[in-house]
Amino acid sequence: MAVRLRLTRFGKKRQPYYRVVASDSTSPRDGKFIEIIGHYAPRSEPSEVSIDNEKAVKWLLNGAKPSERVEKLLQISGALDEFKKAKAERG
């Protein structure tokens, strides 16, 4: 089972709100997921990003691949830097 870190959409019409989740790569966008890692609200000013870096690093170390957008969000939250440090320490 290949795991992806990606966004699932919530909210009303024209008012999107996203969850950052770990899910099976074959499941639909808004389908089943394994774990919620964070939230992303693009319409608030400034946009709101809330990611649990500990969970994100755990999934990345276990081989999960982030989508392009989630990779940018992880970079903003600092989880990508923590992942690179942890990967370097592992060897």
N, C-alpha and C positions, 0 to 999 in steps of 0.2 A: 504494500500500500504506500503510494507516494503522497506525502503530506505537503500542502501548500499553505502559506500564510497569505490570506487575501481578505477583501472587504465583502461584507454582506450588507445589503441596503435595507434601511428602515425609514420610517417617517411618512409624511403625507406627500401628495403630489406637489412637485416643485419645491419640496422642503426636505431634501435627503439628509439622512443621518446614517452613519455607517458604523458597523462593528468590525474590528480587526479580529479574525478568527483563524484557528488552525483547522483545516478540513482536508478530507480526501480529495485528491486532484480530480477525480471523476464525478464527484457530487455536484449538483447544480449550484449556482451562485448563492441563492437564498435557501439552499437545502440544509441537510444535516451538517453539523460541525462537531469537532472534537472538544475544542476549548475556546473560550473568549479571551483574547489577549488585551484588547483595548477598544477605544472608541475614537471616532473622527467626525467632527461636525464642520463641514466646509463652509456653511452659510453664515456662521457666526463671525463677527468682526473683531479681532482677527480669528482665523479658523482655529478650532480647538482640537488638539491632539493629546490623547491620554493613553499611554501604552505601558503595560506592566513589563518593564525591561527584563526582569528575572525570568518570566515565562517565555518571553520572546527569545532570549538567549538559549534557554533550555531547548526549545524547539529547533532553533538553528543548529545547535550542536548535535542534535539527533538527526539532522539531514533534511529538515524542511526547507523548501524553496519559497522565498517571498515573491509576490507579484511585483511588477514595476512600481506601482503606486505605493504599496506597502513598504517596499525597500526605501523609498524616499521618506516615508513617515518614520521608519525605524532610524533613519539617519538623523532626522530632526529630534527624535526623542533620546538619541544617544545609545540605543540598543545595539546598533551595528558596530560601534566602537568597542563596546563591552564584549561583543561576540568575537571580534578580531583579537582582543587581548586574551580571552579565554582559549581561543583556538591556538594562539601562539604558546600559551602556557602548557597546553596539552602536548604540543610537539608535533 
